[in-house]
Structures are given as structure tokens and as C-alpha cells.
Amino acid sequence: MDRPFTASSLTDLARALLLNRAVDGLSGVFMLAAAGSIASFLGVGSPLIVEAVGAVLVLFGAAVFWLGLGSTSRPLVLVVASINIIWVLDSIIVLLAGVPALSEGGRWAVGIVAVTVALFAAAQLYALRRMD
């Protein structure tokens, strides 16, 4: 059932969503502003890849921000957590497949970001579970 949460029950969830949107939005802006340097560090040929990921992060951060403005419902939070899990799985695929080819620093960066995003998803799912 799609039931909104009360303000008092949102504390942990609100923090998890706030951190998620802040990191995503700021990372996206940084990626858009410094796409060339980041592409060079990651070892990808074109800054276009970095710009595309940056734009997606800005949009996702804005969507999570919008989610935090209204009444937060379980299905919407599950969508956010699911997107985070998909990001982690995609990162694992990139690391295992080696496509695109990344520098050593790029592989570390993708791995560290994947762990961070997994922690966001875990925090969101944990907060939902505590509300049951």
C-alpha cells in the first residue's frame, strides 16, 4: 500500500535521501564542470562519457530532492534504492568486463563509488525496514 510516512518517522530515511541527493547532485555538477580532467584520470577517451554520467547524476539528484519535498512513500523510496542497486551492479559489470577500459585510478574510483552507492541503498532500505 502506498502510504505516506509521518514527519517523525522520516528522520533516518530523510537523512539517507538527503545525503544521496547531495552527493549525486554535487558529483554530477563536478563531472560536468571538469569532464576533461576526470575523463583523463579515469582513462576513458572522451569527456562525453563523463558529461553524460554527470548529467544523469544531476537529474537523479534533482529527482531525489523533489522526492524529499513531498510526502515520501515506500514505493518511491524503493525506486531510489533500486536505482542505486542497479548503479552498483552496472559498476561491477564495467569492472569485470573492462568496458570501457579504465586506468588503475579509474578502476579504483568506480569501485569506491559503487561501495558508496551501495551504502546509500542499504541505508534507505534499513530506514524503510525500521518503519514497519
C-alpha positions in Angstrom: 0.0 0.0 0.0 1.3 3.4 -0.9 1.1 5.2 2.4 2.9 8.4 3.2 5.2 8.4 6.2 4.8 10.9 9.1 7.4 13.6 9.7 8.6 11.9 12.9 9.2 8.6 11.1 11.2 10.1 8.3 14.3 11.1 10.3 16.6 8.2 9.2 15.1 8.0 5.8 15.3 11.8 5.3 19.0 11.7 6.2 19.7 8.9 3.8 17.9 10.6 1.0 19.4 14.0 1.8 22.9 12.5 1.6 22.1 10.6 -1.6 20.8 13.7 -3.4 23.6 16.0 -2.1 26.4 13.6 -3.2 24.7 12.8 -6.6 23.9 16.4 -7.4 27.4 17.7 -6.4 29.2 14.9 -8.1 27.2 15.5 -11.3 28.0 19.2 -11.3 31.7 18.4 -10.7 31.7 15.9 -13.5 30.1 18.4 -15.9 32.5 21.2 -14.9 35.7 19.1 -15.0 34.8 16.4 -17.6 38.1 16.6 -19.4 40.2 16.2 -16.3 38.0 13.4 -14.9 38.0 11.5 -18.3 41.8 11.7 -18.3 42.1 10.4 -14.7 39.6 7.6 -15.4 41.4 6.7 -18.6 38.3 7.0 -20.8 38.9 8.5 -24.2 36.2 11.1 -24.4 34.9 13.5 -21.8 31.5 12.9 -23.4 31.1 9.8 -21.2 31.8 11.8 -18.1 29.5 14.6 -19.2 26.7 12.1 -19.8 27.1 10.4 -16.4 27.3 13.9 -14.8 24.1 14.9 -16.4 22.3 11.7 -15.2 23.6 12.3 -11.7 22.3 15.9 -11.6 18.9 14.8 -12.8 18.8 11.9 -10.3 19.9 14.2 -7.5 17.1 16.6 -8.5 14.6 13.8 -8.6 15.6 12.6 -5.1 15.4 16.3 -3.9 11.9 16.5 -5.4 11.0 13.3 -3.6 12.1 14.8 -0.3 9.9 17.8 -0.8 6.6 15.9 -0.8 5.2 13.1 1.2 7.7 10.3 0.9 6.1 7.0 0.0 7.5 3.5 0.3 7.3 2.8 -3.5 9.2 5.9 -4.4 11.9 5.2 -1.9 12.2 1.7 -3.2 12.6 3.1 -6.7 15.5 5.3 -5.5 17.1 2.3 -3.6 16.6 0.1 -6.7 18.3 2.7 -9.0 21.2 2.8 -6.6 21.4 -1.0 -6.6 21.4 -1.0 -10.5 24.2 1.5 -10.4 26.3 -0.8 -8.2 25.6 -3.8 -10.5 26.5 -1.8 -13.6 29.7 -0.7 -11.9 30.6 -4.4 -11.2 29.9 -5.2 -14.8 32.1 -2.4 -16.0 34.9 -3.5 -13.7 34.6 -7.2 -14.7 34.1 -6.6 -18.4 36.7 -3.9 -18.7 34.5 -1.8 -21.0 35.2 1.0 -21.1 38.9 0.4 -20.5 39.8 2.3 -17.3 43.1 3.4 -15.8 44.1 1.9 -12.5 42.8 5.1 -10.8 39.6 4.8 -12.8 39.0 1.2 -11.6 39.6 2.3 -8.0 37.2 5.3 -8.5 34.4 3.1 -9.9 34.9 0.6 -7.1 34.8 3.3 -4.4 31.8 5.0 -5.9 30.0 1.6 -6.1 30.6 0.9 -2.4 29.3 4.4 -1.6 26.2 3.9 -3.6 25.6 0.5 -2.1 25.8 2.2 1.3 23.1 4.7 0.2 20.8 1.9 -0.9 21.4 -0.1 2.3 20.7 3.0 4.5 17.5 3.7 2.6 16.3 0.1 2.8 17.3 -0.1 6.5 15.3 3.0 7.3 12.3 1.6 5.5 12.5 -1.6 7.4 12.7 0.3 10.7 9.4 2.0 9.8 7.5 -1.3 9.5 
